[in-house]
Structures are given as C-alpha cells and as structure tokens.
Amino acid sequence: MLCFHEEAVRDAANELKVLRAVQHPSLLPLLDSLATRSSKGGHTCREMAFLFPFCRRGSLTDAIDRANTKWPFTEREVLRTFFGICQGLLALHEHDIAHWDIKPHNVLLSDQGQPLLMDFGSCCSPATQTVTERRAALLLEEQAAAKCSPAYRPPELTQVLPNVPVDSRVDVWAMGCLLYCLAYGRSPFESPTEGVLRLGILNGRYSFPPRNAPPLPFPPSSSSSSSSFSPAFNQLITFCLNPNPSLRPSLSDVMKEAQALVASPSF
C-alpha cells in the first residue's frame, strides 16, 4: 500500500501493530512486512508491504455471491463460521482491541473452510472510548464514518452522543449484522432501493424474511421470528442487535448462546 498522508501511515502502522500483537487460528496471519520510502509523481510517500497467505476461496462475500441462491448457507454452516470468527475476535478483545469494521468482505476462508478475520487498520485500542463533550463526540463520529462500513456500524458510532459507552460491543453489533447476512444475503440495515437504513440502525428496527419468501430484497415489516432459519437462530441475531450498547451482551455471552444453540437437541 502507498501512504501519501499521515493518516494512511497511521492506519498501516496500526494494522502492523495488531498483526504482531495478536495471533489466533481465526485471524489472518502476517507472514512478513516491509516499509520503504519512495517518490511517486513528485511526492514522497511511504510504501508498506504486508505478506499474507493466499486464500483461494476468497472472502465470505465471494462465497455468498458464488452461492447465487436465496439462502447462501445452512444454519449449521452459518453457526460454525460465526463461532470461528467470534473466537478470533475474542483474541482481539482480550488485548483490549476492538475491530470496528467486521463485515463479510473482511473475512477470508482458508482451503479448509476456516474463517480468517482480516483488515486491522481500523482497529481501536483501547477498545473503550470515553466521550463526554459534544465536540469530541463529533470527532469520534467522523472517525467512525471513515473506518466503519455503514451497514455494519452500531448506533453508538452512527450517531455518537456524549456519555454513551463506546467499547468492544461495537463488534457484537457488527457480528449480529454479519450473522444475518450469512443467513439472508445482506445486512439487516441495507436495502437495494434505499441504501443504508440509518434510522433502522438508530432504532434497532429490522425484519426477518417470511418463510418461503422470494429472493431478497423482501418488503420491510416489523421484526418477526418467521424465516427459513430457526426461531432460536433469529433470537441469537436479536441478542446481538440491541441498540442500547449498555444492554448489549459481551462477545463471550454471545459465544455461550451460540454454543448452547449448537448443542440443543433440535439442532
């Protein structure tokens, strides 16, 4: 990557720092790195080169596109992938790092189907950001707009307010959006006709497609447990997508619920 501005240099340095600090089977490993200075078009820039393993299966986005069906994965496949990502994400959280940009595009698949969370340039450390003044809130909101994909961005980063907690649970919200996407093909807060549903994010309002619905997009309606996935599965999504960050569960709590779902006799 070419870094012409200090912000790009900081993002690259941040990614390198995270890659060196945290290793886990569900995090894309760094094989090598190189930093040089060069001149491009009369401008001096820093060139950062990161070497990663080649993942021929691409990202979860690629897998969804290849499926080309109404429901890209089975419930078992979704939960296995979801739990693998959670394990890698938990390793970040245990180092007081929040990812801030979890989405299908940022999860690669190994040849064995292991999910590999990637793209750590947007990571935030410490994970908890304390904002008490309006000016600081606006700056954090601007930062989030630059680093977090809108359809996976939680309410507390979509509209930053003083004294509202911003911590590692931003990733729990994004994981809820990702879980929904793996089941139904897109984030619950994006529409092909309306784009990102900002008010839906702020209010925590979204819908599940009804059983035997036509391929997405489906018409909006109030939240429902009726869909091609089990009610317990949809409840796990709802568990993650609490719009109140103070009431939203921790990642560990989400993983316990996912494990309980997999272990249930009906699964």
N, C-alpha and C positions, 0 to 999 in steps of 0.2 A: 504494500500500500504506500502511496505517496502522501506525505504530510506537509502541506504548504502552510498551514496555520497552527498556532499553538494549541488550539482545541483538538485538532486531529492528532497532534503529538501526544497530548494528554490521554486521549482515548486509547491510542495504541499502547502507551506505557501502562495504562490501567489494565488493558487486556493481558499484557505480558505479565504483569504482577499477579493477576488472578491465576493465570495458567501455571505459573511457577509455584504459587502458594497452595493450590488445591488440586489433588489428583483423585480421581474416582473412576471406576469402570463405566459409569454413565455420563462422564464428562469427556468431551473430545480432547485427546491428549496432544500436547505440544511436543513435536519431535526435535525441532531446532528453531533458532531465530537468528536474525542478522539485522543490524541497524547501520546505515551508511548515510552520508550526506552527498547530495548531487545537485546539479544545476539543470533545470528544465525550463526552457523558454525564457532564459534570463533571470529566473527566480531560483533562489537556493531553497532546497527542501530536504527533509529527512525521509529516507526510504526505509520502511520497516518490512521485513520479510519473515513470515511465520510458516513453518513447515508442519503440516498435519497429515495424518493417514488419509489415503484416498478411500472414500466411501462410495462405491459404485452404485449403491442403491439410492443415493441421493437423500433428500430430506423427507419429512412427513408430508410436506406439501406435494412433493413429487409422487409419493405413494397414493395420496388422495386423488391426484389428477390421473394417475395410471389406472386406478380402480374404475373410474368413469361409471359409477353406479350410485344409486340413491344413498345407500349406507356403505361407506368405504370399508369398514372393518366389523368383525363380530364383537359382541360385548366382551368376550374373553380376551380377544386380541387388544382391544382398547385398554382394558384394565391392566394387562401385562405391560403394555407400553407406558401407560400413565404411571404405574408404580415404579418402573425403571427410571423414568425422568425424575420422579419425586426423590428417589434415592440419591441421584447426582445433585439435585437442588439442595437436599438436606446437607450435603457436604459443604456447599457454599454457605448456607445459613449457619452452620456450626463454626464457620470462620468469620461470622458477622458480616457476610456479604449478601446483598440482595441482587438478583439478576437484572430485573427491570425490563427485560424485553423477551419474555418467553412467548413463543408462537411456533406453529408447525414448521415454518421456514428455518427456524433456529434449532431444529432437532434433526440430526442425521441418523441414518440407520447403518449399522455395521453389516458385514456379509452374513452374520448370524442373526440379524434382526434386533440386535441390542440398540436401544435408543441412546444417542450421544448428544447431550446438550452442548451448544456451542455459542459463539459470539458473545464474548465477555467484555467488550468495550463499553457497554452501557452499565456495567455493574456498579452498584453503590455500596461504599463501605466508609463508615459504619452503616449498617442496614437501617438503623433508626435515625430519622431526620427530624430535629425539633424546630418547629416554625411557630413563632409567637407574634410576629408582626406581618401586616398586610404586604409590605414591600418584599419581605423575604418569601412570603407565600407566592407572590407573582413570579419571582425569580425561579423558585422551585418548579412552578407550573411550566415556565418556559423551558427549563431544563428537561422536564419530563416529555414535553412536546417534541423535543429534539431526539430523545433517546428511546421512547416507548412507542410501540405501534398502537395507534388509536383504538383499534377494535379489541385490544387486549389490555388496555390501560385501565386501572381501577378508578373508582370515583374520586378517591382522595388525591390522585395525581391528575385526573381530568379537570378537576376544579379544586385547587389547593386552598384550604382555609386555615387561618391561624388556629393553633391548639387542637387540630385534628391529627391523630397519630399517622405517621408515615413510617412503616417499618417493613420487615420481611414479609408481612402478609400481603403486600402488593403482588408478590409472586403467587400466593394462594389464589387470588382472584384470577390472575392470568392462567393458572393451571385449570381453573374451572372453565374458562373460555376455551382452552385447548382441549379439555376432555369433551366438551360439547362439540367442538369442531371435528374431533376424531370420530364421533358418532354420527354427526349430521352434516358434515361437509363444510361448515364455515363457523365463524364466531357467532354467538347469540346476539351480538351487538353490531352486526353489519348486514346490510341489505343491498342487493344488486341494483335496486332502484333508488334508494335513499342514502346509500353510503353508510358511514359510521353513525350509529344511533346514539348520539351523545346524551340525550335526555333519558334514554333507556339505561345507559350506564349510570348516570347520576341517581336514578330512582331504583336501580336494580330490577328493571322490568324487562322481561324477555319471554319467549314462548317456546314450547316444545312442539314439533310437528305431530299431528294426529296420526294414529295408526293407518297404514296403507295410504299415506298421503302421496301426492305426486312428487316428483323430484323437486328439491329446493330450487328457487325460493318458494316458501309456503306463506300464506297470508298471515299477518300478525294477529295474535289473540292473547288473551290473558294466560299466565303460566298454567301449565297443565301437566299431569303425570302421564298422559296418554301418548305413547310413542312406540316405535319399534324396539326400543330398549326397555329394560325392566324399570318399574317404578323406583326400585331401590337404587338403580344406576342414576336415574334422573335426580333422586334425592341427594346423591353424592355431589352432583353438579351444583344443586341449590345450596348445599352445605358450604361450598367454596365461594359462591357468589353472593355473600352477604354484603350489601352496600355500605354497612356500618363497619369500618375497619376495627373498631374496638370490640365488636361482637364476632368478627370473622375468625374462624379457627386457625390454629397454627398449622404448619405443614405436617408436623408429627401427628396431630389429631386427624388430619385428612388421610394420612397413610394408614392409621389404625382403622378408619372407616372403610377404606378400600380393601384392606386385608380381611376385615370382617365380611365384606360383601363377597369376596372370592371364596371364603371359607364356608359360606352359608349353604345349607343342603340344596337349596333351589338353584344354585349356580351351575 
